[in-house]
Amino acid sequence: MDSWQTVDFWDKVKLLKVVDSNVNYQSVYRLILRLVKDGYLTVDDEKSIYGQTTYTEAENLHDLRSQFCIESTSTLQELNLKKEEFESEMISLEEEIEALHDLKGQFPDIQFKIEQLRQMKSKEINSLKIKIKAINSLINYCS
């Protein structure tokens, strides 16, 4: 968390389908104050303007998160399996693109259609690369 204001915390809490009420908002604010008091958040005085306090995560919060927010190994295994599935699919698409390239010479009357199909397969490969990169980032973040 870097340069968060109270409303940013509240927005995250609302994602958990917490009732949007004054009591709950005050509870979130009290939690923020407690996190500051206990050294888990720091107040960023330079970025706090117009009465809007800005908070940044302290090292203590990172340590606390790594201690209690450990992703289960099964989740990481699922991510790795999904990554392997995408990598296998990508290899298959690359082989298909090579085969389509070879077919262009054998079927000159549909070269344009073959090239269109190759381009579609290339886009699928790029999409898979992005998904693999996202999974790698997620695995690294959770590890």
N, CA, C and O of each residue as an XYZ file, in Angstrom:
572
protein
N       0.848     -1.162      0.000
C       0.000      0.000      0.000
C       0.897      1.228      0.000
O       1.740      1.406      0.879
N       0.700      2.046     -0.977
C       1.504      3.253     -1.082
C       0.569      4.417     -1.397
O      -0.151      4.395     -2.395
N       0.588      5.416     -0.551
C      -0.227      6.624     -0.733
C      -1.726      6.311     -0.753
O      -2.449      6.760     -1.642
N      -2.174      5.549      0.220
C      -3.595      5.239      0.349
C      -4.247      6.239      1.282
O      -3.647      6.684      2.260
N      -5.490      6.587      0.964
C      -6.285      7.409      1.859
C      -7.399      6.528      2.428
O      -7.605      5.403      1.972
N      -8.102      7.041      3.409
C      -9.140      6.253      4.076
C     -10.138      5.688      3.073
O     -10.582      4.549      3.217
N     -10.487      6.457      2.079
C     -11.459      6.010      1.081
C     -10.934      4.796      0.310
O     -11.723      3.946     -0.102
N      -9.621      4.703      0.108
C      -9.048      3.549     -0.587
C      -9.227      2.272      0.237
O      -9.558      1.214     -0.299
N      -9.002      2.389      1.545
C      -9.224      1.241      2.425
C     -10.705      0.838      2.386
O     -11.044     -0.341      2.285
N     -11.563      1.842      2.468
C     -12.999      1.579      2.481
C     -13.438      0.900      1.189
O     -14.265     -0.011      1.219
N     -12.890      1.336      0.055
C     -13.229      0.714     -1.226
C     -12.868     -0.770     -1.235
O     -13.619     -1.591     -1.762
N     -11.729     -1.110     -0.656
C     -11.320     -2.522     -0.583
C     -12.244     -3.312      0.342
O     -12.592     -4.455      0.049
N     -12.634     -2.708      1.443
C     -13.540     -3.381      2.381
C     -14.894     -3.629      1.713
O     -15.499     -4.682      1.914
N     -15.368     -2.675      0.929
C     -16.665     -2.835      0.258
C     -16.642     -3.981     -0.750
O     -17.682     -4.573     -1.039
N     -15.459     -4.298     -1.288
C     -15.355     -5.432     -2.201
C     -15.701     -6.746     -1.506
O     -16.065     -7.728     -2.154
N     -15.582     -6.749     -0.183
C     -15.921     -7.933      0.607
C     -17.411     -7.992      0.924
O     -17.853     -8.826      1.714
N     -18.179     -7.101      0.302
C     -19.636     -7.026      0.468
C     -20.043     -6.661      1.893
O     -21.055     -7.140      2.405
N     -19.238     -5.806      2.524
C     -19.566     -5.284      3.853
C     -20.619     -4.199      3.668
O     -20.555     -3.416      2.720
N     -21.576     -4.157      4.567
C     -22.652     -3.169      4.488
C     -22.056     -1.763      4.546
O     -21.223     -1.458      5.399
N     -22.499     -0.925      3.626
C     -22.021      0.454      3.548
C     -22.750      1.282      4.605
O     -23.803      1.862      4.340
N     -22.173      1.324      5.806
C     -22.810      2.072      6.890
C     -21.770      2.914      7.611
O     -20.569      2.658      7.530
N     -22.257      3.911      8.308
C     -21.383      4.804      9.053
C     -20.601      4.039     10.126
O     -19.426      4.322     10.358
N     -21.246      3.080     10.771
C     -20.592      2.292     11.824
C     -19.421      1.501     11.246
O     -18.337      1.472     11.828
N     -19.642      0.867     10.108
C     -18.569      0.088      9.486
C     -17.441      0.995      9.004
O     -16.267      0.645      9.126
N     -17.790      2.152      8.461
C     -16.773      3.097      8.013
C     -15.920      3.541      9.197
O     -14.696      3.618      9.091
N     -16.566      3.834     10.324
C     -15.829      4.236     11.521
C     -14.932      3.105     12.018
O     -13.828      3.358     12.501
N     -15.391      1.874     11.904
C     -14.576      0.724     12.310
C     -13.325      0.610     11.446
O     -12.238      0.322     11.948
N     -13.485      0.835     10.155
C     -12.327      0.804      9.258
C     -11.362      1.924      9.631
O     -10.149      1.719      9.664
N     -11.899      3.104      9.913
C     -11.045      4.230     10.281
C     -10.292      3.936     11.581
O      -9.105      4.242     11.699
N     -10.991      3.340     12.560
C     -10.324      2.977     13.822
C      -9.228      1.937     13.584
O      -8.173      1.983     14.216
N      -9.481      1.010     12.678
C      -8.465      0.013     12.335
C      -7.236      0.690     11.728
O      -6.103      0.343     12.061
N      -7.462      1.647     10.846
C      -6.345      2.382     10.240
C      -5.540      3.085     11.321
O      -4.311      3.014     11.331
N      -6.233      3.768     12.235
C      -5.530      4.462     13.322
C      -4.729      3.481     14.168
O      -3.615      3.789     14.592
N      -5.291      2.305     14.412
C      -4.586      1.288     15.200
C      -3.349      0.787     14.452
O      -2.298      0.573     15.057
N      -3.476      0.604     13.147
C      -2.335      0.165     12.344
C      -1.222      1.207     12.348
O      -0.042      0.856     12.335
N      -1.592      2.483     12.365
C      -0.592      3.554     12.464
C       0.064      3.508     13.835
O       1.289      3.556     13.947
N      -0.754      3.415     14.878
C      -0.246      3.399     16.252
C       0.727      2.238     16.474
O       1.746      2.393     17.147
N       0.402      1.069     15.901
C       1.233     -0.119     16.094
C       2.400     -0.209     15.108
O       3.163     -1.174     15.132
N       2.534      0.793     14.247
C       3.686      0.846     13.350
C       3.554      0.054     12.065
O       4.552     -0.204     11.391
N       2.329     -0.340     11.713
C       2.130     -1.085     10.474
C       1.902     -0.163      9.275
O       2.172     -0.534      8.133
N       1.406      1.031      9.548
C       1.227      2.052      8.518
C       1.937      3.314      8.976
O       2.040      3.591     10.171
N       2.425      4.075      8.004
C       3.011      5.372      8.330
C       2.195      6.452      7.644
O       1.640      6.238      6.566
N       2.128      7.614      8.278
C       1.430      8.755      7.693
C       2.427      9.484      6.810
O       3.518      9.845      7.250
N       2.040      9.695      5.567
C       2.893     10.398      4.614
C       2.505     11.872      4.630
O       1.595     12.298      3.918
N       3.215     12.647      5.460
C       2.863     14.056      5.655
C       2.973     14.875      4.375
O       2.192     15.804      4.169
N       3.933     14.542      3.509
C       4.119     15.316      2.275
C       2.936     15.162      1.322
O       2.589     16.096      0.600
N       2.319     13.982      1.323
C       1.209     13.727      0.404
C      -0.154     13.973      1.041
O      -1.170     13.966      0.347
N      -0.186     14.188      2.335
C      -1.449     14.445      3.032
C      -1.810     15.915      2.874
O      -1.158     16.791      3.442
N      -2.860     16.176      2.093
C      -3.270     17.564      1.851
C      -4.771     17.695      2.057
O      -5.517     16.721      1.955
N      -5.193     18.903      2.347
C      -6.607     19.246      2.493
C      -7.323     18.329      3.491
O      -8.474     17.951      3.271
N      -6.658     17.980      4.563
C      -7.272     17.161      5.597
C      -7.388     15.685      5.247
O      -7.938     14.906      6.025
N      -6.881     15.297      4.098
C      -6.918     13.895      3.682
C      -5.579     13.249      4.018
O      -4.582     13.490      3.337
N      -5.556     12.437      5.059
C      -4.325     11.783      5.472
C      -3.990     10.667      4.490
O      -4.860      9.906      4.067
N      -2.721     10.589      4.141
C      -2.244      9.567      3.219
C      -1.355      8.599      3.983
O      -0.477      9.011      4.741
N      -1.591      7.306      3.775
C      -0.883      6.263      4.511
C      -0.049      5.412      3.560
O      -0.408      5.200      2.402
N       1.076      4.932      4.087
C       1.941      4.034      3.338
C       2.286      2.846      4.224
O       2.447      2.983      5.437
N       2.396      1.703      3.611
C       2.701      0.469      4.329
C       4.111      0.520      4.914
O       5.065      0.889      4.229
N       4.230      0.150      6.174
C       5.536      0.051      6.825
C       6.043     -1.386      6.673
O       5.284     -2.296      6.338
N       7.317     -1.567      6.923
C       7.923     -2.898      6.805
C       7.234     -3.908      7.727
O       7.107     -5.084      7.386
N       6.792     -3.437      8.895
C       6.111     -4.328      9.843
C       4.875     -4.980      9.224
O       4.599     -6.153      9.477
N       4.131     -4.225      8.416
C       2.921     -4.776      7.803
C       3.280     -5.843      6.778
O       2.594     -6.858      6.657
N       4.347     -5.608      6.054
C       4.815     -6.607      5.089
C       5.179     -7.901      5.818
O       4.826     -8.993      5.371
N       5.886     -7.770      6.942
C       6.254     -8.945      7.739
C       5.013     -9.662      8.265
O       4.934    -10.890      8.230
N       4.047     -8.887      8.751
C       2.809     -9.465      9.271
C       2.059    -10.211      8.174
O       1.556    -11.314      8.390
N       1.992     -9.601      7.003
C       1.297    -10.221      5.878
C       1.984    -11.530      5.488
O       1.311    -12.533      5.250
N       3.306    -11.530      5.420
C       4.009    -12.749      5.025
C       3.873    -13.841      6.082
O       3.961    -15.029      5.769
N       3.660    -13.439      7.327
C       3.509    -14.407      8.405
C       2.118    -15.046      8.413
O       1.987    -16.241      8.676
N       1.083    -14.256      8.129
C      -0.281    -14.753      8.269
C      -1.030    -14.948      6.956
O      -2.057    -15.625      6.936
N      -0.557    -14.389      5.893
C      -1.269    -14.484      4.618
C      -0.521    -15.407      3.668
O      -0.192    -15.027      2.544
N      -0.263    -16.593      4.121
C       0.486    -17.556      3.323
C      -0.495    -18.279      2.404
O      -1.499    -18.833      2.852
N      -0.185    -18.261      1.123
C      -1.032    -18.969      0.172
C      -0.792    -20.466      0.332
O       0.337    -20.908      0.546
N      -1.832    -21.211      0.229
C      -1.681    -22.654      0.371
C      -0.867    -23.197     -0.797
O      -0.910    -22.669     -1.908
N      -0.130    -24.259     -0.519
C       0.683    -24.846     -1.581
C      -0.200    -25.402     -2.685
O       0.218    -25.462     -3.841
N      -1.413    -25.807     -2.345
C      -2.300    -26.328     -3.384
C      -2.678    -25.230     -4.379
O      -2.809    -25.494     -5.574
N      -2.852    -24.015     -3.895
C      -3.162    -22.900     -4.794
C      -1.985    -22.639     -5.722
O      -2.167    -22.430     -6.921
N      -0.781    -22.652     -5.167
C       0.407    -22.442     -5.997
C       0.573    -23.588     -6.994
O       0.986    -23.369     -8.132
N       0.254    -24.799     -6.569
C       0.330    -25.941     -7.482
C      -0.685    -25.792     -8.612
O      -0.386    -26.100     -9.765
N      -1.880    -25.322     -8.280
C      -2.901    -25.088     -9.310
C      -2.430    -24.041    -10.309
O      -2.637    -24.180    -11.514
N      -1.796    -22.994     -9.796
C      -1.272    -21.957    -10.688
C      -0.199    -22.530    -11.605
O      -0.176    -22.239    -12.801
N       0.691    -23.346    -11.042
C       1.739    -23.959    -11.860
C       1.154    -24.896    -12.908
O       1.634    -24.935    -14.041
N       0.128    -25.646    -12.543
C      -0.521    -26.534    -13.515
C      -1.166    -25.735    -14.641
O      -1.077    -26.111    -15.810
N      -1.812    -24.636    -14.283
C      -2.442    -23.784    -15.294
C      -1.379    -23.201    -16.223
O      -1.574    -23.117    -17.435
N      -0.259    -22.803    -15.637
C       0.843    -22.253    -16.438
C       1.362    -23.309    -17.414
O       1.591    -23.014    -18.587
N       1.547    -24.535    -16.932
C       2.009    -25.619    -17.802
C       1.002    -25.901    -18.913
O       1.383    -26.185    -20.048
N      -0.276    -25.821    -18.581
C      -1.328    -26.020    -19.581
C      -1.231    -24.951    -20.673
O      -1.318    -25.260    -21.861
N      -1.050    -23.704    -20.264
C      -0.912    -22.612    -21.231
C       0.346    -22.782    -22.078
O       0.322    -22.542    -23.285
N       1.449    -23.197    -21.443
C       2.701    -23.392    -22.185
C       2.546    -24.507    -23.219
O       3.038    -24.388    -24.341
N       1.870    -25.579    -22.847
C       1.632    -26.687    -23.773
C       0.757    -26.235    -24.942
O       1.018    -26.574    -26.097
N      -0.266    -25.478    -24.628
C      -1.157    -24.954    -25.666
C      -0.397    -24.022    -26.606
O      -0.639    -24.009    -27.813
N       0.522    -23.245    -26.042
C       1.316    -22.321    -26.846
C       2.223    -23.091    -27.810
O       2.344    -22.715    -28.976
N       2.852    -24.154    -27.338
C       3.716    -24.973    -28.196
C       2.898    -25.590    -29.323
O       3.341    -25.626    -30.471
N       1.717    -26.068    -28.995
C       0.836    -26.654    -29.999
C       0.461    -25.625    -31.070
O       0.449    -25.934    -32.261
N       0.162    -24.419    -30.639
C      -0.183    -23.355    -31.593
C       1.012    -22.989    -32.470
O       0.854    -22.740    -33.666
N       2.202    -22.955    -31.881
C       3.404    -22.646    -32.664
C       3.633    -23.705    -33.738
O       3.989    -23.379    -34.871
N       3.427    -24.972    -33.381
C       3.571    -26.055    -34.358
C       2.521    -25.933    -35.452
O       2.803    -26.188    -36.623
N       1.325    -25.545    -35.075
C       0.253    -25.369    -36.052
C       0.578    -24.228    -37.014
O       0.300    -24.322    -38.209
N       1.161    -23.162    -36.496
C       1.543    -22.034    -37.352
C       2.598    -22.471    -38.361
O       2.538    -22.090    -39.530
N       3.564    -23.272    -37.911
C       4.588    -23.785    -38.832
C       3.947    -24.649    -39.914
O       4.302    -24.538    -41.087
N       3.011    -25.505    -39.528
C       2.329    -26.366    -40.497
C       1.535    -25.528    -41.499
O       1.523    -25.828    -42.693
N       0.887    -24.497    -41.019
C       0.141    -23.614    -41.923
C       1.079    -22.927    -42.909
O       0.735    -22.749    -44.077
N       2.250    -22.548    -42.446
C       3.242    -21.922    -43.332
C       3.629    -22.893    -44.451
O       3.745    -22.502    -45.613
N       3.826    -24.154    -44.090
C       4.170    -25.165    -45.096
C       3.027    -25.371    -46.088
O       3.270    -25.622    -47.269
N       1.801    -25.267    -45.625
C       0.640    -25.475    -46.494
C       0.436    -24.337    -47.493
O      -0.210    -24.519    -48.525
N       0.982    -23.176    -47.186
C       0.808    -22.039    -48.103
C       1.370    -22.356    -49.479
O       0.790    -21.975    -50.496
N       2.500    -23.055    -49.511
C       3.102    -23.412    -50.801
C       2.308    -24.467    -51.544
O       2.279    -24.473    -52.775
N       1.674    -25.346    -50.820
C       0.912    -26.434    -51.442
C      -0.467    -25.981    -51.927
O      -1.040    -26.581    -52.836
N      -0.989    -24.926    -51.318
C      -2.334    -24.448    -51.674
C      -2.300    -22.937    -51.948
O      -2.812    -22.143    -51.158
N      -1.692    -22.554    -53.074
C      -1.544    -21.120    -53.362
C      -2.879    -20.388    -53.532
O      -2.943    -19.176    -53.326
N      -3.926    -21.094    -53.899
C      -5.212    -20.431    -54.117
C      -5.879    -19.975    -52.811
O      -6.789    -19.147    -52.845
N      -5.440    -20.503    -51.667
C      -6.005    -20.058    -50.381
C      -4.920    -19.496    -49.447
O      -5.065    -19.509    -48.225
N      -3.842    -19.007    -50.050
C      -2.747    -18.442    -49.243
C      -3.233    -17.342    -48.305
O      -2.815    -17.264    -47.150
N      -4.114    -16.501    -48.812
C      -4.602    -15.388    -47.998
C      -5.352    -15.901    -46.764
O      -5.146    -15.397    -45.660
N      -6.210    -16.888    -46.945
C      -6.955    -17.476    -45.820
C      -6.002    -18.150    -44.829
O      -6.175    -18.051    -43.615
N      -4.999    -18.833    -45.371
C      -4.014    -19.491    -44.502
C      -3.279    -18.443    -43.674
O      -3.055    -18.632    -42.479
N      -2.908    -17.346    -44.311
C      -2.191    -16.280    -43.587
C      -3.089    -15.648    -42.521
O      -2.625    -15.333    -41.425
N      -4.351    -15.467    -42.837
C      -5.283    -14.942    -41.830
C      -5.362    -15.872    -40.621
O      -5.367    -15.419    -39.476
N      -5.424    -17.165    -40.886
C      -5.481    -18.143    -39.801
C      -4.193    -18.123    -38.982
O      -4.225    -18.233    -37.756
N      -3.062    -17.982    -39.669
C      -1.777    -17.889    -38.956
C      -1.763    -16.670    -38.031
O      -1.277    -16.749    -36.903
N      -2.292    -15.552    -38.508
C      -2.340    -14.337    -37.691
C      -3.237    -14.541    -36.466
O      -2.910    -14.084    -35.370
N      -4.350    -15.217    -36.653
C      -5.242    -15.498    -35.522
C      -4.536    -16.373    -34.490
O      -4.650    -16.141    -33.286
N      -3.810    -17.371    -34.967
C      -3.081    -18.262    -34.056
C      -1.970    -17.495    -33.339
O      -1.695    -17.755    -32.168
N      -1.337    -16.559    -34.028
C      -0.292    -15.733    -33.403
C      -0.873    -14.876    -32.284
O      -0.243    -14.699    -31.241
N      -2.073    -14.346    -32.503
C      -2.727    -13.561    -31.453
C      -3.053    -14.431    -30.242
O      -2.937    -13.986    -29.100
N      -3.462    -15.670    -30.499
C      -3.729    -16.592    -29.390
C      -2.453    -16.852    -28.590
O      -2.482    -16.917    -27.361
N      -1.330    -16.999    -29.302
C      -0.042    -17.215    -28.628
C       0.298    -16.015    -27.759
O       0.719    -16.180    -26.615
N       0.121    -14.810    -28.288
C       0.407    -13.601    -27.503
C      -0.472    -13.532    -26.261
O      -0.009    -13.146    -25.187
N      -1.723    -13.902    -26.405
C      -2.628    -13.916    -25.258
C      -2.151    -14.917    -24.206
O      -2.189    -14.629    -23.010
N      -1.710    -16.073    -24.644
C      -1.196    -17.084    -23.711
C       0.077    -16.603    -23.019
O       0.276    -16.854    -21.830
N       0.938    -15.907    -23.769
C       2.170    -15.368    -23.165
C       1.835    -14.388    -22.041
O       2.477    -14.390    -20.991
N       0.835    -13.560    -22.274
C       0.419    -12.592    -21.253
C      -0.128    -13.321    -20.028
O       0.174    -12.946    -18.895
N      -0.925    -14.350    -20.251
C      -1.475    -15.124    -19.132
C      -0.362    -15.812    -18.343
O      -0.394    -15.841    -17.113
N       0.617    -16.363    -19.053
C       1.746    -17.027    -18.388
C       2.532    -16.020    -17.568
O       2.935    -16.305    -16.440
N       2.748    -14.846    -18.135
C       3.472    -13.800    -17.405
C       2.701    -13.389    -16.148
O       3.296    -13.188    -15.089
N       1.384    -13.265    -16.267
C       0.558    -12.896    -15.110
C       0.624    -13.976    -14.032
O       0.724    -13.666    -12.845
N       0.569    -15.230    -14.442
C       0.655    -16.324    -13.467
C       2.015    -16.319    -12.785
O       2.099    -16.507    -11.572
N       3.084    -16.105    -13.556
C       4.421    -16.029    -12.954
C       4.496    -14.908    -11.929
O       5.061    -15.088    -10.850
N       3.935    -13.762    -12.256
C       3.929    -12.637    -11.319
C       3.166    -12.998    -10.052
O       3.603    -12.691     -8.943
N       2.037    -13.644    -10.223
C       1.217    -14.045     -9.082
C       1.944    -15.064     -8.206
O       1.909    -14.972     -6.979
N       2.596    -16.025     -8.835
C       3.357    -17.030     -8.084
C       4.482    -16.364     -7.304
O       4.691    -16.664     -6.129
N       5.206    -15.458     -7.959
C       6.305    -14.761     -7.277
C       5.796    -13.899     -6.133
O       6.434    -13.819     -5.083
N       4.658    -13.259     -6.325
C       4.096    -12.397     -5.286
C       3.629    -13.210     -4.086
O       3.771    -12.781     -2.941
N       3.071    -14.390     -4.357
C       2.540    -15.227     -3.275
C       3.611    -16.069     -2.583
O       3.387    -16.570     -1.482
N       4.747    -16.223     -3.207
C       5.797    -17.082     -2.624
C       6.619    -16.356     -1.594
O       7.537    -16.937     -1.015
